[in-house]
Amino acid sequence: LRQRGTGVTEWELSTLLSSRFAVDTLTSKEISQLVHSAFRSEYGGEVSPGVKVSPIRSSGCGDFSGEESEEDENPFGEELRERTPCLCSGEDERLPRVISRNLFPFTDIRQKDVLLLTLITSLGACLHQATGVYGRRKVWPSLYTFVVAPAASGKGIMRWAEEVISPYCDSILEESMQLHREWNELMRQWEDCREMARRERRKFEEKPPEEPPVRSILVPSTLSRARLIDHVLKNQPYGSLIIDSEADSLSTANRADFGQFDHLLRKFFEHEKTATSFKVDGGMKVIRNPCLSLSLTGTPSQLAGLITNYENGLQSRFLEYTFRHPLPRWEDMSPWGEYSDLGAYYARQGALVKEMLEWINRAPMRVTLDRSQWMRLNRTFRGLLRQASLEEDSQLQAAVKRHGLMAFRVMIILTCCRAWEERRGSREVPCSEDDFEVAMHLVTTCLKHSFLLSTSLKKDLLEVNELSNPEKVKELLSLLPARFTFSEALKAGLSMHLSRPSVSRYLRRACGVYLDHAPRECYLQRAISDTLIPGDTTEGDPPFGESPSCPDNSQ
């Protein structure tokens, strides 16, 4: 109703509420009586059932305002998804060439973003010899990414990332299958020797040859909890990657009785030791330093299907990206142009990536940051954590902390690719300034997307809630002058549909961070250099929905 802005009749509201909430203990007739009473109380006297009234009315204690002009200033719902910032806004030129080449066939910036995020995740899953030290412990470049967009938005472009790493993954699988064929031959010989010993009535003490594991970096998304553990364990020292353009393949398996692996996904992200002991497995299984990467795309409802519990911390472990094209768009389906056969093009890129991954994984490679880079990383995420602490959602703070780790993992991936291009001889590789800044840009941008998506996961996980601005404090202050009174803040809060207690609470939280307060006088906004810690890359960022950050490619 807020988006429509045309008002609502008593009959429409009664019908809507009855269809959703009518039960044996609360009948449709009782709901209609309550609605009629509310209309008469709110608007004074009798209201004709067919007359439309504003569904959001201003009152003295800061209730919502239903004016259309205010809606234009405060975007809501899908309009926020259309205005999310992009990843490839000039940064693709600074990427290693082995990555940027894969973006050449596409001109739509949203498609480039989806492919870039998926490609970085896929490459990280294949770099089992690349490590770094973050938080005084060794970490590997395994990432969880989730692209959320409406149906038919072009998310399927992620398939080309899988095509790029397939030659390398196929070589690992073929190598393990060859070892398995050799094991079958040795096992046949062992059984022959045992049979001969039985016939000759002599003791046979030779142990059977140990079966080699079948390793496959690419793991199917439809699997059980036991098979997930089995894949990750047998793939060591290699990593594991689940990549799927339909996220509900994984969420359906997770909800099944044989699934229930939410806790494993959370532990694998942190490389935490995992142990299981089931009779059917024949003993205890222990996975030390598990490495699992996830690359998923899906619609908003599929995100809610996977994140079944917003409070359990799984959502904060994802690099999330969401978008929506303002207008329907039709792509050129003709086979003309420089990239007329994408299958052949990505087969060539896959051969190049296979050569790179074999070069990197020939020996351990450690990526390091210099002191200046560590200071900038710490300052940036300390500032972001400070901003997140002003909001009422504690999960935003968890997301900031985990995005710092993901930024470092992206730096490992980019640095390893750059080291191969430059054929560096040392196996201890410093991160370049370009790779550091690109990684920070990608991850802090995804953090904004994550904040936005978190607003759709809080109230009712059985349905997808409408998106709303996650940075209420920042938006409120952007509507106020440098020096303002509490009354002026209340008026600004009305345009954001904030009540008086909410405005008061937000101002208290902002004091000492964004504001200086002189009692009984007014509030004074601090300059940007004072409100943000030096080096914070979020300096000057507008609130969600203030202006589009991507060119409109929908025409």
DARA-V437873 format. One record per helix or strand. SS is the DSSP state (H for helix, E for strand). FROM is the first residue (numbers start at 1). LEN is the number of residues. If there is no record, write none. Layout:
BEGIN
{{SS | FROM | LEN} {SS | FROM | LEN}}
END
This chain:
BEGIN
{{E | 8 | 1} {H | 10 | 12} {E | 23 | 1} {E | 26 | 1} {H | 28 | 16} {E | 53 | 1} {H | 68 | 6} {H | 78 | 5} {H | 91 | 4} {H | 97 | 7} {H | 109 | 18} {E | 130 | 5} {E | 137 | 4} {E | 144 | 6} {H | 155 | 45} {E | 218 | 1} {H | 225 | 11} {E | 240 | 5} {H | 248 | 8} {H | 262 | 8} {E | 274 | 5} {H | 279 | 3} {E | 283 | 5} {E | 292 | 7} {H | 300 | 7} {H | 310 | 3} {H | 315 | 3} {E | 319 | 5} {H | 342 | 19} {E | 365 | 4} {H | 371 | 18} {H | 394 | 29} {E | 428 | 3} {H | 433 | 22} {H | 472 | 7} {E | 483 | 2} {H | 486 | 10} {H | 500 | 11} {E | 511 | 1} {E | 515 | 3} {E | 523 | 3} {H | 528 | 4}}
END
